[in-house]
């Protein structure tokens, strides 16, 4: 079951994203240089930030970009006619591929965080010389035990679809630990994903492309 991307992106982000695997269709006889990026979330601010980071990174590599947030109506109705209109709109602005991002799973990991105790024997420190010196130094540390904490791990899937055939061309799965900086997550994630796409020789990277959208 797909977990809404907004649940994660709205409340947290990450400084640790790992692409765990990639897949691409065999015998691809074309490359793509005009991409529409689509973060699948209902949270507008999170969607805008992630799509902008992906767009920025693609443009920095010479790929023309449009964003789904600029194309999809605010309340997109999931029916056949709407889908056809949307696809026609993307094809009409030159899109030859669609890059989607969504969270597909989540798990919670428990880890132990140690206290602040450090061992440093006499004669390195003078407080070892008397009982009260020793007691006053170490007693507060013995009251600061370690503890267990839980962290959420999110599994993100990124797919590239051919805009003409609507077939899946390339896919990657990533895992990321939650933190507190959405912009850092969006920028790092975009950099990693676009780097993998370029290495797969699926993007037509050039410094001469013109952007579909200037925003």
C-alpha positions in Angstrom: 0.0 0.0 0.0 1.4 3.4 -1.0 1.9 5.7 1.9 1.1 9.3 1.2 4.3 11.3 0.5 2.8 14.3 2.4 2.8 12.4 5.7 6.6 12.2 5.5 7.5 15.3 3.7 5.3 17.7 5.6 6.6 16.8 9.1 10.2 15.8 8.5 13.0 15.2 6.1 16.4 13.6 6.1 20.1 14.0 5.7 20.7 10.3 5.0 19.2 8.9 1.7 20.5 5.8 0.1 19.5 4.5 -3.4 19.2 0.8 -2.7 18.6 -0.4 -6.3 17.7 0.6 -9.8 16.1 -1.1 -12.8 15.7 -0.1 -16.4 14.0 -1.5 -19.4 16.2 -3.4 -21.8 17.0 -2.3 -25.3 16.0 1.3 -24.9 16.5 3.0 -28.2 16.0 6.6 -27.1 17.0 9.1 -24.6 14.9 11.8 -22.8 15.6 15.5 -22.6 12.2 17.0 -21.7 10.8 15.7 -18.4 7.7 16.4 -16.3 8.4 15.7 -12.6 5.6 14.6 -10.3 5.8 14.2 -6.5 2.7 12.1 -5.6 1.5 13.9 -2.5 -1.5 16.0 -1.6 0.5 18.4 0.5 1.1 21.4 -1.8 4.1 22.9 -0.1 6.0 19.5 0.1 5.1 18.7 -3.5 6.3 22.1 -4.7 9.6 21.8 -2.8 10.5 18.3 -4.0 9.5 19.0 -7.6 11.5 22.2 -7.6 14.6 20.4 -6.4 14.2 17.8 -9.0 13.6 20.4 -11.7 16.6 22.4 -10.6 18.9 19.4 -10.7 17.6 18.3 -14.1 18.0 21.8 -15.6 21.6 22.1 -14.2 22.3 19.0 -16.4 20.7 20.6 -19.4 17.4 18.7 -19.3 14.2 20.7 -20.0 11.7 20.4 -17.2 8.0 21.1 -16.3 6.4 20.4 -13.0 3.1 18.6 -12.4 2.1 21.2 -9.8 2.0 23.7 -12.7 -0.1 21.3 -14.9 -2.5 19.4 -12.7 -5.6 21.2 -11.5 -5.9 21.7 -7.7 -8.5 18.9 -7.5 -7.6 16.5 -10.2 -10.4 14.0 -10.9 -9.2 10.5 -11.5 -11.2 9.5 -14.6 -10.4 8.5 -18.1 -11.2 11.8 -19.8 -9.1 13.8 -17.2 -6.2 11.5 -17.7 -6.3 11.8 -21.4 -6.4 15.6 -21.1 -3.5 15.6 -18.7 -1.4 13.4 -20.9 -2.2 15.5 -24.0 -1.2 18.6 -22.0 2.2 17.2 -21.1 2.8 15.9 -24.6 1.8 19.2 -26.0 4.4 21.1 -24.0 7.1 18.8 -25.3 7.3 16.3 -22.5 8.8 13.0 -23.6 9.0 11.4 -20.1 7.4 11.6 -16.7 9.4 11.2 -13.4 7.3 10.2 -10.4 8.3 10.0 -6.7 6.2 8.3 -4.0 6.7 6.6 -0.6 5.8 2.9 -0.9 6.6 1.6 2.6 7.6 2.6 6.1 9.1 0.9 9.1 10.3 1.8 12.6 13.7 1.0 13.9 14.8 0.9 17.5 18.3 1.8 18.5 20.2 2.4 21.7 21.7 5.8 22.5 24.4 5.5 25.2 24.8 7.9 28.1 27.6 10.4 28.5 29.9 8.2 30.6 33.6 8.2 29.7 36.4 6.3 31.5 39.7 8.2 32.1 41.8 6.7 35.0 44.1 8.4 37.5 46.4 10.2 37.3 44.9 11.9 34.2 42.4 13.8 36.4 43.0 15.1 39.9 39.5 14.3 41.1 40.6 10.6 41.6 42.7 11.8 44.5 39.8 12.1 47.0 36.5 10.4 47.6 34.4 13.5 47.3 36.3 14.8 44.3 35.7 11.5 42.6 32.0 11.3 43.7 31.2 14.9 42.7 32.7 14.4 39.3 31.1 11.0 38.4 27.8 11.0 40.2 25.9 13.2 37.7 27.1 11.0 34.9 25.8 7.9 36.6 22.4 9.6 36.7 22.5 10.0 32.9 21.8 6.5 31.6 21.5 5.6 27.9 18.1 5.2 26.3 16.3 3.6 23.4 14.8 5.7 20.6 12.7 4.9 17.6 13.4 6.2 14.1 11.2 5.9 11.0 12.7 4.6 7.8 10.9 5.5 4.6 11.2 3.6 1.4 10.8 5.8 -1.7 10.2 4.7 -5.3 11.1 6.9 -8.3 9.8 5.9 -11.7 10.4 7.2 -15.2 7.7 6.7 -17.8 7.7 7.2 -21.5 5.2 10.0 -22.3 4.2 8.4 -25.6 3.8 4.8 -24.7 3.2 5.3 -21.0 5.6 2.4 -20.3 7.9 2.2 -17.3 11.5 2.9 -18.5 13.5 3.2 -15.3 12.9 2.7 -11.6 14.8 3.2 -8.4 14.1 2.5 -4.7 15.7 4.5 -1.9 15.5 4.4 1.9 15.8 7.4 4.1 15.8 8.2 7.8 13.7 11.0 9.0 15.2 14.2 10.3 14.1 17.8 10.4 15.2 19.6 7.3 12.9 19.2 4.3 15.0 21.3 1.9 18.1 19.3 2.6 16.3 16.1 1.9 14.8 17.4 -1.3 18.1 18.7 -2.6 20.1 15.6 -1.7 17.4 13.2 -2.9 17.2 15.0 -6.3 21.0 15.0 -6.7 21.2 11.3 -6.0 18.3 10.3 -8.3 19.3 12.4 -11.3 22.9 11.2 -10.9 21.7 7.6 -11.2 19.5 8.5 -14.2 22.5 10.1 -16.0 24.7 7.0 -15.3 22.0 4.8 -16.8 22.3 6.8 -20.1 18.6 7.4 -20.2 18.7 11.2 -20.0 20.0 13.2 -22.9 22.3 15.6 -21.0 23.3 18.7 -22.8 23.9 22.3 -21.8 22.0 23.6 -24.8 18.4 22.5 -23.9 15.9 25.2 -23.2 13.6 24.8 -20.2 9.9 24.1 -20.8 9.2 26.0 -17.7 11.2 28.9 -16.3 9.8 28.6 -12.8 
